[in-house]
Amino acid sequence: MPADYLPILIMIVVAAGFALIALVVPYYLGPRHPNSVKSDTYESGKLPYGEARRKVPVHYYMVAMLFMMFDIEVVFFYPWAVIFRQLKLFGLIEMGIFVLILLIGYVYVWKKGALEWD
């Protein structure tokens, strides 16, 4: 039994070795020319404004979570489309139920006002 896990152990060791090399080699071989412009803070390429610890509205996080939830659900369409011909009518009905559940969730979120940006 333990011999069956040997390829997985080898893969983990090789992956860890690549990660270690990718972190150590640039540290020693990379150029180091620090100056005040490079050490200055920035936010997405722009100079920062206001305090760094300003509060972000909860609604921002709600919209982000909803986007991720519905976006990840769409990933399930690809494997379904690949084997659609094998599933025939059963697959079509199951995907219809899946889309209906997504639609009900979307309408619920919409009615609750979670998508409104005030």
MOPAC internal coordinates of N, CA, C and O (Angstrom, degrees):
PM7 1SCF
backbone

  N    0.0000 0     0.00 0     0.00 0    0    0    0
  C    1.4460 1     0.00 0     0.00 0    1    0    0
  C    1.5308 1   113.07 1     0.00 0    2    1    0
  O    1.2310 1   119.01 1   130.91 1    3    2    1
  N    1.3315 1   119.50 1   -49.09 1    3    2    1
  C    1.4645 1   118.75 1  -178.70 1    5    3    2
  C    1.5246 1   112.78 1   -61.02 1    6    5    3
  O    1.2310 1   119.66 1   152.75 1    7    6    5
  N    1.3159 1   118.25 1   -27.25 1    7    6    5
  C    1.4647 1   120.94 1   179.36 1    9    7    6
  C    1.5258 1   110.93 1   -66.68 1   10    9    7
  O    1.2310 1   119.65 1   155.31 1   11   10    9
  N    1.3286 1   118.27 1   -24.69 1   11   10    9
  C    1.4582 1   121.28 1   178.03 1   13   11   10
  C    1.5244 1   111.92 1   -67.48 1   14   13   11
  O    1.2310 1   120.20 1   155.16 1   15   14   13
  N    1.3243 1   117.22 1   -24.84 1   15   14   13
  C    1.4615 1   121.53 1  -178.38 1   17   15   14
  C    1.5202 1   112.97 1   -91.39 1   18   17   15
  O    1.2310 1   119.90 1   178.54 1   19   18   17
  N    1.3333 1   117.80 1    -1.46 1   19   18   17
  C    1.4613 1   121.40 1  -178.79 1   21   19   18
  C    1.5328 1   112.03 1   -60.56 1   22   21   19
  O    1.2310 1   118.08 1   135.63 1   23   22   21
  N    1.3243 1   121.27 1   -44.37 1   23   22   21
  C    1.4703 1   119.31 1   177.95 1   25   23   22
  C    1.5313 1   113.09 1   -60.88 1   26   25   23
  O    1.2310 1   120.40 1   144.93 1   27   26   25
  N    1.3284 1   116.84 1   -35.07 1   27   26   25
  C    1.4645 1   119.94 1   178.69 1   29   27   26
  C    1.5287 1   109.46 1   -68.16 1   30   29   27
  O    1.2310 1   120.22 1   138.59 1   31   30   29
  N    1.3242 1   117.19 1   -41.41 1   31   30   29
  C    1.4588 1   120.84 1   177.70 1   33   31   30
  C    1.5249 1   110.62 1   -62.28 1   34   33   31
  O    1.2310 1   120.28 1   137.26 1   35   34   33
  N    1.3200 1   117.06 1   -42.74 1   35   34   33
  C    1.4646 1   120.59 1   178.41 1   37   35   34
  C    1.5286 1   110.16 1   -62.70 1   38   37   35
  O    1.2310 1   119.85 1   138.35 1   39   38   37
  N    1.3204 1   117.88 1   -41.65 1   39   38   37
  C    1.4559 1   121.06 1   179.28 1   41   39   38
  C    1.5306 1   110.92 1   -63.04 1   42   41   39
  O    1.2310 1   120.04 1   138.63 1   43   42   41
  N    1.3248 1   117.52 1   -41.37 1   43   42   41
  C    1.4629 1   120.94 1   179.31 1   45   43   42
  C    1.5236 1   110.55 1   -65.16 1   46   45   43
  O    1.2310 1   120.08 1   138.22 1   47   46   45
  N    1.3233 1   117.45 1   -41.78 1   47   46   45
  C    1.4659 1   120.84 1   179.67 1   49   47   46
  C    1.5233 1   110.53 1   -65.52 1   50   49   47
  O    1.2310 1   119.86 1   136.69 1   51   50   49
  N    1.3142 1   117.88 1   -43.31 1   51   50   49
  C    1.4653 1   120.94 1   179.33 1   53   51   50
  C    1.5287 1   110.64 1   -65.22 1   54   53   51
  O    1.2310 1   119.86 1   137.18 1   55   54   53
  N    1.3274 1   117.87 1   -42.82 1   55   54   53
  C    1.4647 1   121.31 1   178.96 1   57   55   54
  C    1.5258 1   110.74 1   -63.71 1   58   57   55
  O    1.2310 1   120.19 1   136.99 1   59   58   57
  N    1.3240 1   117.25 1   -43.01 1   59   58   57
  C    1.4660 1   120.53 1   178.26 1   61   59   58
  C    1.5253 1   110.39 1   -65.00 1   62   61   59
  O    1.2310 1   120.35 1   142.68 1   63   62   61
  N    1.3283 1   116.93 1   -37.32 1   63   62   61
  C    1.4675 1   120.72 1   177.23 1   65   63   62
  C    1.5190 1   111.60 1   -63.44 1   66   65   63
  O    1.2310 1   120.12 1   134.74 1   67   66   65
  N    1.3353 1   117.38 1   -45.26 1   67   66   65
  C    1.4626 1   120.39 1   177.24 1   69   67   66
  C    1.5210 1   111.20 1   -61.95 1   70   69   67
  O    1.2310 1   120.12 1   137.86 1   71   70   69
  N    1.3194 1   117.37 1   -42.14 1   71   70   69
  C    1.4618 1   120.63 1   179.56 1   73   71   70
  C    1.5270 1   110.46 1   -63.59 1   74   73   71
  O    1.2310 1   120.51 1   136.34 1   75   74   73
  N    1.3047 1   116.64 1   -43.66 1   75   74   73
  C    1.4561 1   120.50 1   179.11 1   77   75   74
  C    1.5260 1   111.30 1   -62.87 1   78   77   75
  O    1.2310 1   120.51 1   135.85 1   79   78   77
  N    1.3063 1   116.63 1   -44.15 1   79   78   77
  C    1.4614 1   120.54 1   177.85 1   81   79   78
  C    1.5269 1   110.79 1   -62.81 1   82   81   79
  O    1.2310 1   120.30 1   138.38 1   83   82   81
  N    1.3269 1   117.04 1   -41.62 1   83   82   81
  C    1.4618 1   120.99 1  -179.53 1   85   83   82
  C    1.5220 1   112.06 1   -65.59 1   86   85   83
  O    1.2310 1   119.46 1   155.69 1   87   86   85
  N    1.3195 1   118.63 1   -24.31 1   87   86   85
  C    1.4611 1   121.47 1   178.76 1   89   87   86
  C    1.5260 1   112.91 1   -91.40 1   90   89   87
  O    1.2310 1   120.08 1   143.60 1   91   90   89
  N    1.3193 1   117.45 1   -36.40 1   91   90   89
  C    1.4615 1   121.29 1  -173.16 1   93   91   90
  C    1.5239 1   111.99 1   -83.31 1   94   93   91
  O    1.2310 1   119.64 1   134.95 1   95   94   93
  N    1.3154 1   118.29 1   -45.05 1   95   94   93
  C    1.4663 1   121.41 1  -174.49 1   97   95   94
  C    1.5301 1   112.00 1   -61.32 1   98   97   95
  O    1.2310 1   117.98 1   132.02 1   99   98   97
  N    1.3281 1   121.46 1   -47.98 1   99   98   97
  C    1.4742 1   119.20 1   178.83 1  101   99   98
  C    1.5330 1   113.38 1   -63.44 1  102  101   99
  O    1.2310 1   120.74 1   150.22 1  103  102  101
  N    1.3337 1   116.18 1   -29.78 1  103  102  101
  C    1.4558 1   118.80 1   179.24 1  105  103  102
  C    1.5229 1   110.68 1   -63.05 1  106  105  103
  O    1.2310 1   120.19 1   139.14 1  107  106  105
  N    1.3177 1   117.23 1   -40.86 1  107  106  105
  C    1.4599 1   120.63 1  -177.62 1  109  107  106
  C    1.5257 1   113.13 1   -87.63 1  110  109  107
  O    1.2310 1   119.38 1   150.14 1  111  110  109
  N    1.3130 1   118.79 1   -29.86 1  111  110  109
  C    1.4580 1   120.73 1  -176.25 1  113  111  110
  C    1.5268 1   114.46 1   -98.95 1  114  113  111
  O    1.2310 1   120.26 1   163.86 1  115  114  113
  N    1.3290 1   117.10 1   -16.14 1  115  114  113
  C    1.4604 1   120.94 1  -176.76 1  117  115  114
  C    1.5184 1   112.68 1   -73.36 1  118  117  115
  O    1.2310 1   120.26 1   -28.38 1  119  118  117
  N    1.3534 1   117.11 1   151.62 1  119  118  117
  C    1.4667 1   119.63 1   179.11 1  121  119  118
  C    1.5224 1   111.44 1   -72.96 1  122  121  119
  O    1.2310 1   121.26 1   -30.84 1  123  122  121
  N    1.3332 1   115.19 1   149.16 1  123  122  121
  C    1.4615 1   120.70 1   177.98 1  125  123  122
  C    1.5223 1   107.53 1  -128.04 1  126  125  123
  O    1.2310 1   120.99 1   -76.76 1  127  126  125
  N    1.3212 1   115.72 1   103.24 1  127  126  125
  C    1.4583 1   121.50 1   177.57 1  129  127  126
  C    1.5222 1   108.48 1  -131.34 1  130  129  127
  O    1.2310 1   119.72 1  -107.69 1  131  130  129
  N    1.3306 1   118.14 1    72.31 1  131  130  129
  C    1.4686 1   119.15 1  -177.80 1  133  131  130
  C    1.5291 1   111.56 1   -71.97 1  134  133  131
  O    1.2310 1   121.27 1   -36.06 1  135  134  133
  N    1.3335 1   115.18 1   143.94 1  135  134  133
  C    1.4597 1   121.25 1   171.92 1  137  135  134
  C    1.5250 1   107.82 1  -149.95 1  138  137  135
  O    1.2310 1   120.78 1    -4.09 1  139  138  137
  N    1.3100 1   116.11 1   175.91 1  139  138  137
  C    1.4612 1   119.38 1  -173.78 1  141  139  138
  C    1.5274 1   112.27 1   -68.11 1  142  141  139
  O    1.2310 1   119.65 1   148.48 1  143  142  141
  N    1.3263 1   118.27 1   -31.52 1  143  142  141
  C    1.4621 1   120.68 1  -179.91 1  145  143  142
  C    1.5307 1   110.53 1   -69.21 1  146  145  143
  O    1.2310 1   120.24 1   137.84 1  147  146  145
  N    1.3220 1   117.15 1   -42.16 1  147  146  145
  C    1.4637 1   120.51 1   179.47 1  149  147  146
  C    1.5283 1   111.60 1   -69.47 1  150  149  147
  O    1.2310 1   119.88 1   149.77 1  151  150  149
  N    1.3116 1   117.84 1   -30.23 1  151  150  149
  C    1.4555 1   121.16 1  -178.39 1  153  151  150
  C    1.5137 1   113.08 1   -84.85 1  154  153  151
  O    1.2310 1   119.89 1   171.35 1  155  154  153
  N    1.3285 1   117.82 1    -8.65 1  155  154  153
  C    1.4602 1   121.41 1  -178.75 1  157  155  154
  C    1.5242 1   109.86 1   -71.81 1  158  157  155
  O    1.2310 1   120.81 1   -32.98 1  159  158  157
  N    1.3380 1   116.06 1   147.02 1  159  158  157
  C    1.4633 1   120.33 1   179.17 1  161  159  158
  C    1.5224 1   110.16 1   -78.91 1  162  161  159
  O    1.2310 1   120.98 1   -26.38 1  163  162  161
  N    1.3316 1   115.73 1   153.62 1  163  162  161
  C    1.4551 1   121.14 1   177.11 1  165  163  162
  C    1.5174 1   108.99 1  -152.32 1  166  165  163
  O    1.2310 1   121.46 1   -21.83 1  167  166  165
  N    1.3204 1   114.82 1   158.17 1  167  166  165
  C    1.4628 1   121.14 1   177.55 1  169  167  166
  C    1.5129 1   107.99 1  -121.90 1  170  169  167
  O    1.2310 1   120.16 1   -74.81 1  171  170  169
  N    1.2811 1   117.30 1   105.19 1  171  170  169
  C    1.4670 1   123.20 1   179.13 1  173  171  170
  C    1.5190 1   111.49 1    55.19 1  174  173  171
  O    1.2310 1   120.23 1  -138.79 1  175  174  173
  N    1.3147 1   117.16 1    41.21 1  175  174  173
  C    1.4508 1   121.32 1   177.27 1  177  175  174
  C    1.5152 1   114.14 1    84.27 1  178  177  175
  O    1.2310 1   119.74 1  -178.69 1  179  178  177
  N    1.3149 1   118.10 1     1.31 1  179  178  177
  C    1.4715 1   121.49 1   179.89 1  181  179  178
  C    1.5207 1   109.28 1  -115.58 1  182  181  179
  O    1.2310 1   121.14 1   -25.28 1  183  182  181
  N    1.3193 1   115.42 1   154.72 1  183  182  181
  C    1.4547 1   119.07 1   176.57 1  185  183  182
  C    1.5229 1   109.34 1   -67.31 1  186  185  183
  O    1.2310 1   120.07 1   -39.09 1  187  186  185
  N    1.3224 1   117.46 1   140.91 1  187  186  185
  C    1.4718 1   119.65 1  -178.65 1  189  187  186
  C    1.5263 1   111.42 1   -69.81 1  190  189  187
  O    1.2310 1   121.24 1   -28.29 1  191  190  189
  N    1.2950 1   115.23 1   151.71 1  191  190  189
  C    1.4625 1   121.09 1   176.80 1  193  191  190
  C    1.5200 1   108.51 1  -133.09 1  194  193  191
  O    1.2310 1   120.00 1   -31.42 1  195  194  193
  N    1.2890 1   117.60 1   148.58 1  195  194  193
  C    1.4613 1   121.65 1   179.53 1  197  195  194
  C    1.5205 1   111.56 1    71.53 1  198  197  195
  O    1.2310 1   121.89 1     8.38 1  199  198  197
  N    1.3234 1   113.98 1  -171.62 1  199  198  197
  C    1.4568 1   119.81 1   179.59 1  201  199  198
  C    1.5247 1   110.92 1   -79.54 1  202  201  199
  O    1.2310 1   120.61 1   -28.66 1  203  202  201
  N    1.2979 1   116.44 1   151.34 1  203  202  201
  C    1.4644 1   120.90 1  -179.67 1  205  203  202
  C    1.5270 1   111.48 1   -73.39 1  206  205  203
  O    1.2310 1   120.01 1   157.38 1  207  206  205
  N    1.3069 1   117.59 1   -22.62 1  207  206  205
  C    1.4623 1   121.25 1  -176.68 1  209  207  206
  C    1.5285 1   112.19 1  -104.88 1  210  209  207
  O    1.2310 1   120.62 1  -143.50 1  211  210  209
  N    1.3280 1   116.42 1    36.50 1  211  210  209
  C    1.4632 1   118.58 1   178.75 1  213  211  210
  C    1.5267 1   109.60 1   -73.91 1  214  213  211
  O    1.2310 1   120.64 1   -26.47 1  215  214  213
  N    1.3145 1   116.38 1   153.53 1  215  214  213
  C    1.4571 1   121.50 1  -176.26 1  217  215  214
  C    1.5253 1   110.19 1   -82.24 1  218  217  215
  O    1.2310 1   121.04 1   -41.34 1  219  218  217
  N    1.3123 1   115.61 1   138.66 1  219  218  217
  C    1.4596 1   122.39 1   176.12 1  221  219  218
  C    1.5192 1   107.07 1  -103.69 1  222  221  219
  O    1.2310 1   120.11 1   -45.78 1  223  222  221
  N    1.3314 1   117.40 1   134.22 1  223  222  221
  C    1.4698 1   118.99 1  -178.96 1  225  223  222
  C    1.5322 1   112.03 1   -60.97 1  226  225  223
  O    1.2310 1   121.06 1   -35.70 1  227  226  225
  N    1.3191 1   115.58 1   144.30 1  227  226  225
  C    1.4581 1   121.41 1   179.45 1  229  227  226
  C    1.5221 1   110.37 1   -61.84 1  230  229  227
  O    1.2310 1   120.54 1   148.73 1  231  230  229
  N    1.3115 1   116.58 1   -31.27 1  231  230  229
  C    1.4615 1   120.84 1  -178.83 1  233  231  230
  C    1.5307 1   111.44 1   -59.65 1  234  233  231
  O    1.2310 1   120.19 1   146.62 1  235  234  233
  N    1.3060 1   117.24 1   -33.38 1  235  234  233
  C    1.4655 1   121.86 1   176.96 1  237  235  234
  C    1.5263 1   110.12 1   -58.75 1  238  237  235
  O    1.2310 1   120.53 1   134.97 1  239  238  237
  N    1.3127 1   116.60 1   -45.03 1  239  238  237
  C    1.4616 1   121.04 1   179.96 1  241  239  238
  C    1.5263 1   111.03 1   -69.80 1  242  241  239
  O    1.2310 1   120.16 1   144.01 1  243  242  241
  N    1.3227 1   117.30 1   -35.99 1  243  242  241
  C    1.4655 1   120.19 1   178.28 1  245  243  242
  C    1.5309 1   110.88 1   -62.17 1  246  245  243
  O    1.2310 1   120.57 1   133.78 1  247  246  245
  N    1.3141 1   116.51 1   -46.22 1  247  246  245
  C    1.4697 1   119.92 1   179.56 1  249  247  246
  C    1.5277 1   109.87 1   -64.03 1  250  249  247
  O    1.2310 1   120.08 1   139.24 1  251  250  249
  N    1.3189 1   117.46 1   -40.76 1  251  250  249
  C    1.4686 1   120.69 1   179.07 1  253  251  250
  C    1.5286 1   111.14 1   -62.78 1  254  253  251
  O    1.2310 1   120.01 1   136.86 1  255  254  253
  N    1.3329 1   117.58 1   -43.14 1  255  254  253
  C    1.4706 1   120.39 1   179.75 1  257  255  254
  C    1.5249 1   111.13 1   -66.85 1  258  257  255
  O    1.2310 1   120.34 1   139.67 1  259  258  257
  N    1.3280 1   116.95 1   -40.33 1  259  258  257
  C    1.4673 1   119.69 1   178.15 1  261  259  258
  C    1.5160 1   110.95 1   -64.23 1  262  261  259
  O    1.2310 1   120.57 1   138.24 1  263  262  261
  N    1.3167 1   116.52 1   -41.76 1  263  262  261
  C    1.4633 1   119.92 1   177.84 1  265  263  262
  C    1.5212 1   110.85 1   -60.04 1  266  265  263
  O    1.2310 1   120.70 1   133.51 1  267  266  265
  N    1.3315 1   116.28 1   -46.49 1  267  266  265
  C    1.4663 1   119.66 1  -179.66 1  269  267  266
  C    1.5223 1   110.77 1   -63.30 1  270  269  267
  O    1.2310 1   120.35 1   138.38 1  271  270  269
  N    1.3204 1   116.93 1   -41.62 1  271  270  269
  C    1.4593 1   120.36 1  -178.43 1  273  271  270
  C    1.5273 1   110.79 1   -61.39 1  274  273  271
  O    1.2310 1   119.94 1   128.94 1  275  274  273
  N    1.3248 1   117.73 1   -51.06 1  275  274  273
  C    1.4565 1   120.18 1  -177.96 1  277  275  274
  C    1.5234 1   111.70 1   -72.83 1  278  277  275
  O    1.2310 1   119.98 1   150.83 1  279  278  277
  N    1.3236 1   117.64 1   -29.17 1  279  278  277
  C    1.4559 1   120.37 1   178.88 1  281  279  278
  C    1.5223 1   110.47 1   -70.82 1  282  281  279
  O    1.2310 1   119.70 1   139.63 1  283  282  281
  N    1.3010 1   118.19 1   -40.37 1  283  282  281
  C    1.4630 1   121.37 1   179.92 1  285  283  282
  C    1.5286 1   110.55 1   -68.05 1  286  285  283
  O    1.2310 1   120.58 1   145.28 1  287  286  285
  N    1.3138 1   116.49 1   -34.72 1  287  286  285
  C    1.4639 1   119.40 1   179.07 1  289  287  286
  C    1.5252 1   111.31 1   -62.84 1  290  289  287
  O    1.2310 1   120.00 1   147.99 1  291  290  289
  N    1.3040 1   117.61 1   -32.01 1  291  290  289
  C    1.4663 1   121.25 1  -179.22 1  293  291  290
  C    1.5303 1   110.84 1   -66.40 1  294  293  291
  O    1.2310 1   119.85 1   155.98 1  295  294  293
  N    1.3261 1   117.89 1   -24.02 1  295  294  293
  C    1.4649 1   121.35 1   178.95 1  297  295  294
  C    1.5220 1   111.03 1   -60.64 1  298  297  295
  O    1.2310 1   119.79 1   152.91 1  299  298  297
  N    1.3203 1   118.01 1   -27.09 1  299  298  297
  C    1.4587 1   121.16 1  -178.87 1  301  299  298
  C    1.5341 1   112.26 1   -70.91 1  302  301  299
  O    1.2310 1   119.94 1   166.15 1  303  302  301
  N    1.3165 1   117.71 1   -13.85 1  303  302  301
  C    1.4626 1   119.91 1   178.76 1  305  303  302
  C    1.5343 1   111.85 1   -70.59 1  306  305  303
  O    1.2310 1   119.45 1   148.12 1  307  306  305
  N    1.3216 1   118.65 1   -31.88 1  307  306  305
  C    1.4633 1   120.47 1  -176.09 1  309  307  306
  C    1.5327 1   112.81 1   -65.24 1  310  309  307
  O    1.2310 1   118.97 1   127.06 1  311  310  309
  N    1.3361 1   119.58 1   -52.94 1  311  310  309
  C    1.4692 1   117.68 1   179.22 1  313  311  310
  C    1.5278 1   112.05 1   -62.16 1  314  313  311
  O    1.2310 1   120.62 1   146.18 1  315  314  313
  N    1.3189 1   116.43 1   -33.82 1  315  314  313
  C    1.4665 1   119.62 1   177.07 1  317  315  314
  C    1.5226 1   110.36 1   -63.58 1  318  317  315
  O    1.2310 1   120.20 1   137.30 1  319  318  317
  N    1.3275 1   117.22 1   -42.70 1  319  318  317
  C    1.4615 1   120.64 1  -179.33 1  321  319  318
  C    1.5297 1   111.53 1   -66.35 1  322  321  319
  O    1.2310 1   120.43 1   147.93 1  323  322  321
  N    1.3358 1   116.78 1   -32.07 1  323  322  321
  C    1.4662 1   120.06 1  -179.34 1  325  323  322
  C    1.5257 1   111.33 1   -66.55 1  326  325  323
  O    1.2310 1   119.89 1   140.36 1  327  326  325
  N    1.3297 1   117.81 1   -39.64 1  327  326  325
  C    1.4736 1   120.27 1  -177.15 1  329  327  326
  C    1.5266 1   112.10 1  -108.52 1  330  329  327
  O    1.2310 1   120.48 1  -156.82 1  331  330  329
  N    1.3249 1   116.69 1    23.18 1  331  330  329
  C    1.4603 1   120.43 1  -176.47 1  333  331  330
  C    1.5234 1   111.98 1   -59.20 1  334  333  331
  O    1.2310 1   119.74 1   138.95 1  335  334  333
  N    1.3227 1   118.11 1   -41.05 1  335  334  333
  C    1.4753 1   120.79 1  -177.55 1  337  335  334
  C    1.5298 1   111.89 1   -66.75 1  338  337  335
  O    1.2310 1   120.10 1   150.57 1  339  338  337
  N    1.3056 1   117.41 1   -29.43 1  339  338  337
  C    1.4666 1   120.10 1   178.66 1  341  339  338
  C    1.5255 1   111.50 1   -76.50 1  342  341  339
  O    1.2310 1   120.47 1   147.41 1  343  342  341
  N    1.3327 1   116.70 1   -32.59 1  343  342  341
  C    1.4662 1   120.60 1  -177.04 1  345  343  342
  C    1.5260 1   113.07 1   -78.69 1  346  345  343
  O    1.2310 1   120.98 1   150.67 1  347  346  345
  N    1.3172 1   115.73 1   -29.33 1  347  346  345
  C    1.4708 1   123.56 1   179.64 1  349  347  346
  C    1.5330 1   111.48 1    56.59 1  350  349  347
  O    1.2310 1   119.98 1    44.43 1  351  350  349
  N    1.3052 1   117.63 1  -135.57 1  351  350  349
  C    1.4592 1   121.90 1  -174.00 1  353  351  350
  C    1.5347 1   111.98 1   -66.41 1  354  353  351
  O    1.2310 1   120.56 1   143.35 1  355  354  353
  N    1.3232 1   116.54 1   -36.65 1  355  354  353
  C    1.4668 1   120.60 1   179.09 1  357  355  354
  C    1.5230 1   110.86 1   -58.46 1  358  357  355
  O    1.2310 1   120.41 1   133.56 1  359  358  357
  N    1.3186 1   116.82 1   -46.44 1  359  358  357
  C    1.4665 1   121.45 1   179.08 1  361  359  358
  C    1.5144 1   112.18 1   -63.86 1  362  361  359
  O    1.2310 1   120.43 1   142.39 1  363  362  361
  N    1.3141 1   116.78 1   -37.61 1  363  362  361
  C    1.4631 1   120.61 1   178.64 1  365  363  362
  C    1.5341 1   110.78 1   -65.85 1  366  365  363
  O    1.2310 1   120.47 1   137.19 1  367  366  365
  N    1.3128 1   116.70 1   -42.81 1  367  366  365
  C    1.4627 1   120.47 1   179.23 1  369  367  366
  C    1.5261 1   110.66 1   -65.94 1  370  369  367
  O    1.2310 1   120.27 1   136.44 1  371  370  369
  N    1.3287 1   117.09 1   -43.56 1  371  370  369
  C    1.4620 1   120.61 1   179.59 1  373  371  370
  C    1.5184 1   111.45 1   -62.45 1  374  373  371
  O    1.2310 1   120.04 1   137.92 1  375  374  373
  N    1.3323 1   117.54 1   -42.08 1  375  374  373
  C    1.4589 1   119.85 1   178.63 1  377  375  374
  C    1.5197 1   110.36 1   -69.31 1  378  377  375
  O    1.2310 1   120.09 1   147.52 1  379  378  377
  N    1.3191 1   117.43 1   -32.48 1  379  378  377
  C    1.4628 1   120.12 1   175.47 1  381  379  378
  C    1.5193 1   111.05 1   -63.14 1  382  381  379
  O    1.2310 1   120.40 1   138.36 1  383  382  381
  N    1.3287 1   116.85 1   -41.64 1  383  382  381
  C    1.4703 1   121.09 1   176.99 1  385  383  382
  C    1.5291 1   110.12 1   -64.06 1  386  385  383
  O    1.2310 1   120.54 1   137.41 1  387  386  385
  N    1.3246 1   116.57 1   -42.59 1  387  386  385
  C    1.4643 1   121.51 1   178.75 1  389  387  386
  C    1.5277 1   111.05 1   -60.37 1  390  389  387
  O    1.2310 1   120.38 1   133.97 1  391  390  389
  N    1.3361 1   116.87 1   -46.03 1  391  390  389
  C    1.4639 1   121.32 1   179.40 1  393  391  390
  C    1.5210 1   110.12 1   -66.05 1  394  393  391
  O    1.2310 1   120.08 1   143.10 1  395  394  393
  N    1.3093 1   117.45 1   -36.90 1  395  394  393
  C    1.4615 1   120.87 1   178.29 1  397  395  394
  C    1.5269 1   110.74 1   -63.67 1  398  397  395
  O    1.2310 1   120.19 1   137.80 1  399  398  397
  N    1.3226 1   117.24 1   -42.20 1  399  398  397
  C    1.4714 1   120.76 1   177.50 1  401  399  398
  C    1.5306 1   109.99 1   -63.20 1  402  401  399
  O    1.2310 1   120.26 1   137.20 1  403  402  401
  N    1.3267 1   117.11 1   -42.80 1  403  402  401
  C    1.4646 1   120.40 1   176.68 1  405  403  402
  C    1.5202 1   111.24 1   -61.60 1  406  405  403
  O    1.2310 1   120.67 1   137.49 1  407  406  405
  N    1.3104 1   116.32 1   -42.51 1  407  406  405
  C    1.4584 1   121.08 1  -179.63 1  409  407  406
  C    1.5256 1   111.20 1   -64.64 1  410  409  407
  O    1.2310 1   120.16 1   139.49 1  411  410  409
  N    1.3224 1   117.31 1   -40.51 1  411  410  409
  C    1.4647 1   120.72 1   177.23 1  413  411  410
  C    1.5317 1   109.92 1   -62.37 1  414  413  411
  O    1.2310 1   120.24 1   137.23 1  415  414  413
  N    1.3249 1   117.15 1   -42.77 1  415  414  413
  C    1.4659 1   120.51 1   177.43 1  417  415  414
  C    1.5175 1   112.04 1   -63.78 1  418  417  415
  O    1.2310 1   120.58 1   140.06 1  419  418  417
  N    1.3207 1   116.50 1   -39.94 1  419  418  417
  C    1.4637 1   120.71 1   179.18 1  421  419  418
  C    1.5217 1   110.94 1   -65.57 1  422  421  419
  O    1.2310 1   120.09 1   135.48 1  423  422  421
  N    1.3220 1   117.44 1   -44.52 1  423  422  421
  C    1.4642 1   121.07 1   178.95 1  425  423  422
  C    1.5258 1   110.27 1   -64.42 1  426  425  423
  O    1.2310 1   119.70 1   140.29 1  427  426  425
  N    1.3269 1   118.17 1   -39.71 1  427  426  425
  C    1.4627 1   122.03 1   177.92 1  429  427  426
  C    1.5297 1   110.42 1   -60.54 1  430  429  427
  O    1.2310 1   120.64 1   132.90 1  431  430  429
  N    1.3190 1   116.37 1   -47.10 1  431  430  429
  C    1.4684 1   120.76 1   179.71 1  433  431  430
  C    1.5213 1   110.25 1   -63.57 1  434  433  431
  O    1.2310 1   120.61 1   139.95 1  435  434  433
  N    1.3134 1   116.43 1   -40.05 1  435  434  433
  C    1.4601 1   121.77 1  -179.95 1  437  435  434
  C    1.5307 1   110.34 1   -63.83 1  438  437  435
  O    1.2310 1   120.46 1   133.62 1  439  438  437
  N    1.3391 1   116.73 1   -46.38 1  439  438  437
  C    1.4676 1   120.93 1  -179.71 1  441  439  438
  C    1.5270 1   112.12 1   -66.04 1  442  441  439
  O    1.2310 1   119.95 1   148.13 1  443  442  441
  N    1.3359 1   117.70 1   -31.87 1  443  442  441
  C    1.4624 1   121.12 1   178.40 1  445  443  442
  C    1.5269 1   111.25 1   -72.41 1  446  445  443
  O    1.2310 1   120.16 1   165.21 1  447  446  445
  N    1.3351 1   117.29 1   -14.79 1  447  446  445
  C    1.4656 1   120.72 1   179.57 1  449  447  446
  C    1.5091 1   114.23 1    85.41 1  450  449  447
  O    1.2310 1   120.02 1  -163.21 1  451  450  449
  N    1.3295 1   117.57 1    16.79 1  451  450  449
  C    1.4616 1   119.75 1  -178.46 1  453  451  450
  C    1.5189 1   112.24 1   -71.60 1  454  453  451
  O    1.2310 1   119.97 1   162.53 1  455  454  453
  N    1.3209 1   117.66 1   -17.47 1  455  454  453
  C    1.4642 1   120.22 1  -179.79 1  457  455  454
  C    1.5237 1   112.80 1   -94.32 1  458  457  455
  O    1.2310 1   120.23 1   176.67 1  459  458  457
  N    1.3244 1   117.17 1    -3.33 1  459  458  457
  C    1.4670 1   121.62 1   179.72 1  461  459  458
  C    1.5219 1   108.84 1   -81.00 1  462  461  459
  O    1.2310 1   121.02 1   -49.04 1  463  462  461
  N    1.3129 1   115.66 1   130.96 1  463  462  461
  C    1.4539 1   120.67 1   179.79 1  465  463  462
  C    1.5215 1   108.62 1  -110.58 1  466  465  463
  O    1.2310 1   120.59 1   -79.80 1  467  466  465
  N    1.3245 1   116.48 1   100.20 1  467  466  465
  C    1.4762 1   121.26 1  -177.78 1  469  467  466
  C    1.5046 1   111.98 1   -96.23 1  470  469  467
  O    1.2310 1   120.10 1   180.00 1  471  470  469

